[in-house]
Amino acid sequence: MAVPPGKLFGTDGVRGRVGEFLNAELALAVGRAGTAAVEVERPRVLIIRDTRESGPMLESALAAGVAEAGGEVYLGGILPTPAALLLSRSYDFDLAAVVSASHNPYHDNGIKLFAGSEGKLDDGTEARVEELIHNPPPPSSSPGRINRLNGAERDYLRALESHFRLDLKGMKVMLDCANGSTYRVAGEIFTRLGAEVELLANEPDGVNINHDCGSTHVTNLASEIAGSGADIGFSFDGDGDRVLAVDREGRVHDGDEIIALIAADRASRSALGGGVVVTVMTNYGFHQAMEAAGIEVEVCGVGDRYVLEALRGRQWALGGEQSGHIISTGYAPTGDGIAAALMLLEALAGRNLAGASVMEKLPQTLRNVVVADREAVASATPVWSSVEKVNRDLEGRGRVLVRPSGTEPLVRVMVEAPTQEEAEQICSGLVALVEQELGG
């Protein structure tokens, strides 16, 4: 099976169904090309993965590609995605790769590449890797070796523990680990900090990652926490780079609310370091809350790489997405679900999350429409004419956003309006139009 033609990288690396798009041959090609694109004579490359059944196969193929190109491979095992950057910082890796499809179902997988401890590859380097995948360089005359990185999990936990000096004694925390890469480390760090921990979805079997659990199915945690005696709950996604919070009454708090609480707390202590970066998906209520608090906000495109670019451009420290992907550059240049949970507890300082909100969300409806070609929405004139008209009607009261997914064959339709009924009515009309124009 040959490497698929055309563009391979989406907004979050190479991702797709295993066997249909992502296979051992493509993984080997990514490893070889990524290593060749690093301008170092013998690059040191870290590889970690999540719990999917296809992970060991793709990890092996990726490692073989790195070694064929002359790189020295270090296998860190099952760890959350943010561990790639933290370990790169500690061990001075030139390139890091994560085998994961994040919140996708088990039959998908992916490969994310990081420029060592600096964050995801920039657009130019990514384009160079794509070019080298389709036009592979000759094998190195001196292939590299494949090594185990012993103690990688210990080092990741040490990084969390040294940065977040919290005392959680007397607190009961419920954690939904999505049967993913946080299933060992999440409970361990909260226990080390003194919390009583109850774990959900922490028995991965290769196919149950994200299945009716984790941040894409947060209602699981919400139903479990009510009446459990837990003070707060956190639900991670499959690769551990995002989190949603649930208060003791079972109410879900998304990334917008988490960022707002952290930002308000830091601003009150003169520790925010500028303003906050959020994406176009961020609820209008967040902007109202930040305006009331005197906190400047910059809006960027969807994707943590764009949040990080904007943070670096403004030399700010805090930003993130409604999905719960939250970056604090003082800790690491990437989202880390466990770190975000600890940042929220830091901001709450013992308060009950249920009563600590600093923003009032505008009712929002988000629908994902399966389409044959997600990029075709750009030229779907009837869709954009309708979006323009609805935005005129909602001016000052709400808004509409339509965009293609960066990783899946979907078009996302989001509507915010003064009432849930109006938001759902408008969203249903736009979804029907997208289906009509783009098919499924």
VOGU-3710 file (C-alpha; in Angstrom, 3 decimals, decimal comma):
1> mavppgklfg> 0,000/0,000/0,000  1,626/3,226/-1,183  1,835/6,514/0,690  -1,393/8,436/-0,066  -0,980/11,309/-2,554  -1,666/14,949/-1,749  -1,545/16,862/1,524  -1,084/14,610/4,539  -0,843/17,029/7,488  -3,975/18,552/9,005
11> tdgvrgrvge> -4,089/21,040/11,873  -2,868/18,360/14,278  -0,390/16,224/12,344  -1,090/13,213/10,151  -4,328/11,524/11,219  -6,815/9,044/9,813  -8,219/5,544/9,859  -5,590/2,879/10,358  -5,217/0,635/7,320  -7,211/2,932/5,034
21> flnaelalav> -5,069/6,049/5,362  -2,469/5,621/8,087  -0,403/2,453/7,770  3,089/1,221/8,588  4,434/2,463/5,269  3,204/6,002/5,877  4,484/5,939/9,475  7,916/4,860/8,254  7,846/7,638/5,640  6,916/10,256/8,271
31> gragtaavev> 9,750/9,104/10,540  12,262/9,169/7,720  11,114/12,547/6,371  10,789/14,199/9,776  14,316/13,158/10,696  15,736/14,275/7,354  14,105/17,695/7,792  15,998/18,272/11,060  19,215/20,111/10,294  21,322/18,100/12,740
41> erprvliird> 23,882/15,482/11,767  22,473/12,714/13,970  19,133/13,854/15,407  17,906/12,528/18,744  14,220/11,672/18,364  11,675/10,862/21,082  8,572/8,775/20,351  5,642/8,350/22,754  2,113/7,036/22,144  -1,370/6,535/23,560
51> tresgpmles> -3,206/3,274/24,262  -4,693/2,363/20,849  -4,180/-1,175/19,601  -2,448/0,172/16,483  0,048/2,164/18,572  2,849/-0,430/18,864  2,742/-1,169/15,121  2,911/2,490/14,124  5,496/3,254/16,817  7,760/0,519/15,404
61> alaagvaeag> 7,360/1,714/11,818  7,949/5,338/12,801  11,068/4,358/14,754  12,348/2,367/11,773  11,970/5,419/9,542  13,852/7,616/11,998  16,679/5,074/12,270  16,837/4,623/8,496  17,392/8,383/8,161  20,226/8,225/10,697
71> gevylggilp> 18,359/9,404/13,801  18,779/8,015/17,295  15,370/6,863/18,546  14,220/6,896/22,178  10,917/5,168/22,977  9,136/6,703/25,971  6,099/4,403/25,976  2,525/5,451/26,847  2,445/9,074/27,981  0,265/12,173/27,459
81> tpaalllsrs> 1,170/14,272/24,411  2,586/17,193/26,505  5,216/14,847/27,923  6,911/14,981/24,509  7,896/18,626/25,005  8,749/18,313/28,679  11,004/15,301/28,035  12,551/17,076/25,048  13,474/19,922/27,344  15,067/17,535/29,862
91> ydfdlaavvs> 16,911/15,324/27,373  17,599/17,836/24,592  15,764/15,915/21,855  15,864/17,466/18,387  12,503/16,042/17,337  9,595/14,464/19,192  6,765/12,382/17,746  3,487/11,351/19,350  1,502/8,420/17,967  -2,074/9,366/18,828
101> ashnpyhdng> -5,385/10,450/17,336  -6,303/12,454/20,435  -10,100/12,408/20,935  -10,855/10,271/17,839  -12,166/6,678/18,155  -9,711/3,778/18,464  -9,760/2,827/14,778  -8,103/6,160/13,931  -4,536/7,030/14,786  -2,104/9,797/13,997
111> iklfagsegk> 1,413/11,165/14,222  2,171/14,604/15,657  5,649/16,055/15,249  7,260/18,573/17,596  10,421/20,600/17,129  11,986/19,290/20,301  10,867/21,424/23,248  9,728/24,349/21,056  6,260/23,098/20,130  4,681/21,823/16,932
121> lddgtearve> 6,520/22,228/13,649  6,073/25,558/11,924  4,310/25,644/8,556  7,559/25,812/6,590  9,116/22,785/8,297  5,873/20,840/8,004  5,771/21,561/4,271  9,363/20,354/4,000  8,430/17,094/5,763  5,499/16,617/3,349
131> elihnpppps> 7,856/17,119/0,426  10,299/14,543/1,789  7,501/12,026/2,357  6,523/12,175/-1,313  10,142/12,437/-2,503  12,083/10,422/0,086  15,781/11,051/0,684  18,241/8,137/0,315  18,789/6,042/3,469  21,612/7,129/5,743
141> sspgrinrln> 24,872/5,243/5,255  24,955/4,932/9,056  21,478/4,035/10,406  20,584/5,044/13,926  19,687/2,901/16,897  16,366/2,355/18,663  16,542/2,716/22,451  14,138/2,569/25,394  13,899/5,768/27,447  13,712/4,354/30,945
151> gaerdylral> 12,030/6,524/33,573  10,081/8,705/31,115  6,873/8,473/33,162  8,773/9,344/36,342  10,307/12,401/34,662  6,920/13,662/33,436  5,438/13,336/36,927  8,441/15,121/38,404  7,911/18,051/36,012  4,278/18,394/37,143
161> eshfrldlkg> 5,085/18,033/40,829  7,906/20,574/40,773  5,815/23,195/38,933  2,534/22,830/40,842  3,261/22,977/44,540  -0,314/22,398/45,658  -1,560/20,876/48,879  -4,735/18,960/48,038  -5,125/17,197/51,373  -8,790/16,870/52,351
171> mkvmldcang> -9,977/17,119/48,746  -11,678/14,292/46,852  -11,116/14,368/43,084  -12,757/12,199/40,436  -10,780/11,673/37,212  -12,013/10,273/33,885  -8,888/9,141/32,014  -10,671/8,220/28,735  -8,896/4,830/28,795  -6,079/6,812/27,252
181> styrvageif> -2,589/8,038/27,944  -3,377/9,623/31,332  -4,585/6,355/32,843  -1,494/5,906/35,050  -0,088/9,410/35,532  -3,254/11,419/36,306  -4,200/9,506/39,429  -0,584/9,365/40,540  0,053/13,124/40,473  -3,180/13,983/42,312
191> trlgaevell> -2,393/11,339/44,928  1,130/12,724/45,366  -0,366/16,172/45,972  -2,505/14,771/48,768  -5,931/14,339/47,143  -8,223/11,361/47,578  -8,656/10,090/44,025  -11,404/8,085/42,342  -10,615/6,944/38,799  -12,971/6,304/35,888
201> anepdgvnin> -12,077/4,827/32,473  -8,547/3,865/33,487  -8,421/0,297/32,131  -7,395/0,617/28,465  -7,672/-2,463/26,259  -6,632/-0,945/22,944  -10,146/-0,333/21,634  -11,964/1,457/24,477  -10,038/4,745/24,283  -12,556/7,646/24,193
211> hdcgsthvtn> -15,454/5,150/24,029  -18,318/6,676/26,044  -15,755/8,319/28,310  -13,304/11,190/28,454  -13,796/14,822/27,498  -15,855/13,979/24,402  -18,347/12,125/26,615  -18,117/14,240/29,754  -21,688/13,358/30,762  -20,227/10,087/32,052
221> laseiagsga> -18,220/11,939/34,696  -21,073/14,371/35,351  -23,474/11,527/36,186  -20,915/9,753/38,389  -19,839/12,751/40,454  -23,244/13,855/41,693  -23,736/12,296/45,124  -20,251/10,765/45,165  -18,816/13,150/47,733  -16,169/14,323/45,271
231> digfsfdgdg> -15,325/18,021/45,381  -14,460/18,291/41,693  -13,955/16,117/38,633  -11,735/16,306/35,562  -12,273/14,537/32,246  -9,279/14,146/29,907  -9,155/13,188/26,239  -7,331/10,187/24,809  -3,909/11,797/24,529  -4,184/13,950/27,635
241> drvlavdreg> -3,687/17,397/26,137  -7,141/18,721/27,015  -9,517/18,650/29,984  -13,045/19,602/31,006  -14,059/20,149/34,622  -17,199/19,052/36,473  -18,303/20,624/39,749  -19,691/18,666/42,706  -23,276/19,195/41,473  -22,452/17,596/38,124
251> rvhdgdeiia> -22,300/20,772/36,031  -19,752/20,725/33,203  -17,301/23,625/32,824  -15,600/23,899/29,431  -12,279/25,407/28,401  -13,709/28,923/28,117  -14,832/28,847/31,753  -11,587/27,282/32,957  -9,458/29,874/31,146  -11,661/32,701/32,433
261> liaadrasrs> -11,206/31,578/36,046  -7,444/31,157/35,676  -7,092/34,519/33,915  -9,182/36,379/36,496  -7,219/34,857/39,369  -3,844/35,627/37,814  -4,899/39,179/36,944  -6,014/39,740/40,552  -2,502/38,750/41,679  -0,747/40,730/38,903
271> algggvvvtv> 0,539/37,382/37,606  -1,234/37,135/34,233  1,625/38,510/32,157  -0,435/40,463/29,610  -3,710/39,285/28,122  -5,289/36,024/26,983  -5,396/34,334/23,566  -8,517/32,390/22,565  -9,947/31,115/19,270  -12,899/32,089/17,099
281> mtnygfhqam> -14,910/29,320/18,815  -14,715/30,976/22,233  -18,086/31,922/23,699  -19,114/35,564/23,545  -19,681/35,484/27,297  -15,939/34,991/27,790  -15,216/38,256/25,986  -17,771/40,088/28,118  -16,199/38,728/31,302  -12,673/39,648/30,262
291> eaagievevc> -13,778/43,152/29,272  -15,371/43,579/32,698  -12,126/42,411/34,349  -9,977/44,725/32,219  -8,156/41,818/30,549  -7,139/42,157/26,912  -8,118/39,301/24,569  -6,671/38,304/21,213  -8,581/35,958/18,902  -6,860/33,466/16,596
301> gvgdryvlea> -7,814/30,534/14,356  -8,782/27,148/15,772  -5,835/24,971/16,771  -3,346/25,033/19,616  -0,500/25,867/17,225  -2,220/29,173/16,397  -2,857/29,895/20,066  0,844/29,369/20,749  1,883/31,543/17,779  -0,315/34,377/19,068
311> lrgrqwalgg> 1,000/33,986/22,626  4,568/34,193/21,396  3,743/37,152/19,169  2,251/39,088/22,089  4,669/37,662/24,670  1,709/36,576/26,775  1,486/33,452/28,916  -2,106/32,122/28,889  -4,391/30,963/26,112  -6,479/28,085/24,874
321> eqsghiistg> -9,626/26,679/23,373  -13,192/25,936/24,384  -12,386/22,228/23,981  -10,181/22,408/27,085  -6,831/22,643/25,316  -5,123/25,222/27,542  -1,571/26,562/27,243  0,422/28,264/29,967  3,833/29,020/28,484  5,432/29,292/31,902
331> yaptgdgiaa> 4,874/25,542/32,178  5,121/24,261/28,589  4,431/25,481/25,024  1,538/23,054/24,547  -1,751/22,076/26,117  -1,600/19,673/29,044  -4,890/18,446/30,506  -3,415/17,467/33,864  -1,551/20,779/34,156  -4,720/22,707/33,230
341> almllealag> -6,643/20,870/35,967  -3,958/21,824/38,484  -3,982/25,434/37,237  -7,727/25,561/37,857  -7,320/24,211/41,395  -4,617/26,826/41,933  -7,058/29,533/40,833  -9,912/28,186/42,955  -7,723/28,102/46,086  -10,165/25,823/47,890
351> rnlagasvme> -13,379/27,422/46,603  -16,226/25,341/45,198  -16,138/25,419/41,382  -19,950/25,539/41,301  -19,969/29,022/42,783  -16,773/30,434/41,348  -17,695/31,175/37,726  -16,646/34,574/36,383  -18,497/34,398/33,040  -22,041/33,836/31,829
361> klpqtlrnvv> -22,135/31,787/28,649  -24,336/32,789/25,731  -26,437/29,783/24,628  -24,469/27,942/21,972  -25,257/25,109/19,563  -22,485/23,249/17,746  -23,197/20,601/15,110  -20,734/18,526/13,100  -21,833/17,790/9,532  -20,250/14,825/7,748
371> vadreavasa> -19,258/15,877/4,208  -17,533/14,299/1,218  -14,902/17,071/0,998  -14,457/19,410/3,970  -12,444/21,909/1,904  -15,327/22,348/-0,569  -17,153/24,513/1,969  -14,846/27,386/0,994  -16,578/27,680/-2,399  -20,132/26,885/-1,234
381> tpvwssvekv> -21,614/30,314/-2,045  -25,187/29,597/-0,805  -23,791/28,604/2,589  -21,785/31,794/2,978  -24,637/33,979/1,766  -26,853/32,467/4,442  -24,148/32,845/7,119  -23,724/36,516/6,221  -27,475/37,132/6,445  -27,831/35,370/9,813
391> nrdlegrgrv> -24,845/37,254/11,250  -26,478/40,533/10,212  -29,687/39,479/11,965  -27,771/38,457/15,110  -25,477/41,493/15,251  -25,057/42,557/18,869  -27,008/39,513/20,084  -24,986/36,531/18,875  -23,069/35,103/15,933  -22,612/32,221/13,483
401> lvrpsgtepl> -19,378/30,416/12,636  -18,984/27,765/9,918  -15,619/26,101/9,345  -14,126/22,811/8,154  -12,547/20,474/10,711  -8,788/20,319/10,491  -8,625/16,593/11,209  -11,922/14,932/10,189  -14,301/14,947/7,146  -16,602/17,392/8,890
411> vrvmveaptq> -17,885/20,925/8,629  -18,609/22,494/12,021  -21,597/24,815/12,373  -21,708/26,911/15,537  -24,447/29,352/16,516  -24,671/31,625/19,573  -27,936/33,422/20,278  -29,821/34,958/23,219  -31,838/31,738/23,710  -31,035/28,066/23,189
421> eeaeqicsgl> -34,182/27,683/21,099  -33,120/30,390/18,649  -29,568/29,009/18,452  -30,817/25,496/17,694  -33,342/26,717/15,114  -30,706/28,717/13,213  -28,169/25,898/13,482  -30,609/23,300/12,105  -31,276/25,474/9,060  -27,583/25,975/8,338
431> valveqelgg> -26,807/22,267/8,858  -29,498/21,352/6,318  -27,992/23,812/3,842  -24,469/22,452/4,313  -25,775/18,888/3,807  -27,602/19,971/0,676  -24,601/21,750/-0,821  -21,763/19,408/0,219  -23,340/15,978/0,609  -22,086/13,287/3,006
//
